[in-house]
Amino acid sequence: MRVISGTARGRMLASFRGDKIRPTADKVKGSIFNIIASNFGPLENMEVLDLFSGTGNLGIEALSRGAAKAAFVDEHPASINILKENVDICGFAERSEIIQATVESGIKILFKRGIKFNLVFLDPPYGKGLIEKTIEEIISRDILEDGAVVIAEHSLREKPLMEYDGLTLTDRRKYGDTEVSFYLFR
């Protein structure tokens, strides 16, 4: 797992051992960022939120490509340790905030601070029904800027809705047994 493009291009990221964690593959990550660039514009000055962040793979790629800041939320201590290591490897500590909390609690913390995001990555464990619950929490806490993009990675068996209150599906792509849904907030 590596940073594909931008200021940290080529940096190898620390990852988990074992098969219980499923970081986004470089091929899928490259496709996601190509779709962002083609359909939603450059990442410069964007505020990014990486939920269920694990290694921080997606948020770090966004920072490397010019995002202003990224907040990472994960509840697992092992994820937080690897995430801190990866943020340091890439030199992004000053532009990153790492929150060890459940995703629901992390969203509440950010809401209380009045922070709003332009880009949200959502990559929960597959098959646990967390996509819809998390999207509903994001919307109810009003943490999205107008025109924000929410990108949800999920299994093919999960079928997130085409529309949520203010979020509209604009694209959905399949990569093996993974599907990525792109939503626009208006």
Residue pairs with C-beta under 8 A, 6 or more apart in sequence:
1 12
1 13
1 15
1 23
1 26
1 55
1 57
2 10
2 11
2 12
2 13
2 26
3 9
3 10
3 11
3 13
3 60
3 61
3 64
3 90
4 26
4 29
4 30
4 33
4 61
4 64
5 33
5 61
5 64
5 65
6 61
6 63
6 64
6 65
6 66
7 64
7 91
8 60
8 63
8 64
8 89
8 90
8 91
8 92
9 64
11 89
11 90
12 89
13 55
13 56
13 57
13 60
13 86
13 89
13 90
14 55
14 82
14 85
14 86
14 89
15 21
15 23
15 55
15 82
16 23
16 54
16 55
16 78
16 79
16 82
21 54
21 55
21 79
22 125
22 126
23 54
23 55
23 57
24 32
24 57
24 58
24 123
24 153
25 175
27 175
28 153
28 175
28 178
28 180
29 57
29 58
29 61
31 173
31 175
31 180
32 58
32 151
32 180
33 61
33 62
33 65
35 171
35 173
35 182
36 43
36 119
36 149
36 151
37 43
39 170
39 171
39 182
40 119
40 149
40 184
42 66
43 62
43 65
43 66
43 67
43 119
44 66
44 67
44 68
45 66
45 67
45 68
46 62
46 66
46 67
46 68
46 117
46 118
46 119
47 67
47 68
47 69
47 70
47 71
47 115
47 116
47 117
47 118
47 119
47 145
48 59
48 62
48 63
48 67
48 69
48 70
48 71
48 117
48 118
48 119
48 120
48 121
49 59
49 70
49 71
49 73
49 110
49 117
49 119
49 120
49 121
49 143
50 56
50 58
50 59
50 62
50 70
50 71
50 72
50 73
50 120
50 121
51 73
51 103
51 106
51 107
51 120
51 121
51 122
51 123
51 124
51 134
52 73
52 74
52 103
52 122
52 123
52 124
52 125
52 130
53 59
53 72
53 73
53 74
53 79
53 83
53 121
53 123
54 74
54 79
54 82
54 83
54 123
55 79
55 82
55 83
55 86
56 70
56 72
56 82
56 83
56 86
56 87
56 96
57 86
58 121
58 123
58 151
59 67
59 70
59 71
59 72
59 96
59 121
60 70
60 86
60 87
60 90
60 92
62 70
62 119
62 121
63 69
63 70
63 90
63 92
63 95
63 96
64 90
64 92
67 95
67 119
68 95
69 95
69 96
69 97
70 92
70 95
70 96
70 97
71 96
71 97
71 98
71 99
71 106
71 110
71 115
71 117
72 83
72 87
72 96
72 97
72 98
72 99
73 99
73 101
73 103
73 106
73 107
74 80
74 83
74 99
74 100
75 100
75 101
75 102
75 103
77 100
80 98
80 100
83 98
84 98
87 93
87 96
87 98
99 106
99 109
99 110
101 109
103 124
103 130
103 134
103 137
104 134
104 137
107 134
107 137
107 138
107 141
107 143
108 141
110 117
110 141
110 143
111 141
111 142
111 143
115 143
116 142
116 143
116 144
116 145
116 148
117 143
117 144
117 145
117 148
118 145
118 147
118 148
118 149
119 148
119 149
119 151
120 138
120 144
120 148
120 149
120 150
120 151
121 151
121 153
122 131
122 134
122 135
122 138
122 150
122 151
122 152
122 153
123 152
123 153
124 130
124 131
124 134
124 154
126 154
126 155
126 157
126 158
127 155
127 157
127 158
129 158
131 152
131 154
131 158
131 160
132 160
132 161
132 164
135 150
135 152
135 160
135 164
135 167
135 183
136 164
138 144
138 150
139 164
139 165
139 166
139 167
144 150
144 166
144 185
145 185
146 185
146 186
147 184
147 185
147 186
148 184
148 185
149 182
149 183
149 184
149 185
150 167
150 182
150 183
150 185
151 180
151 181
151 182
151 183
152 160
152 180
152 181
152 183
153 178
153 179
153 180
154 160
154 178
154 179
154 180
154 181
155 177
155 178
155 179
156 174
156 177
156 178
156 179
158 179
160 169
160 181
161 169
162 168
162 169
163 169
164 183
166 185
166 186
167 183
167 184
167 185
168 183
168 184
168 186
169 181
169 182
169 183
170 182
170 183
170 184
171 181
171 182
172 179
172 180
172 181
172 182
173 179
173 180
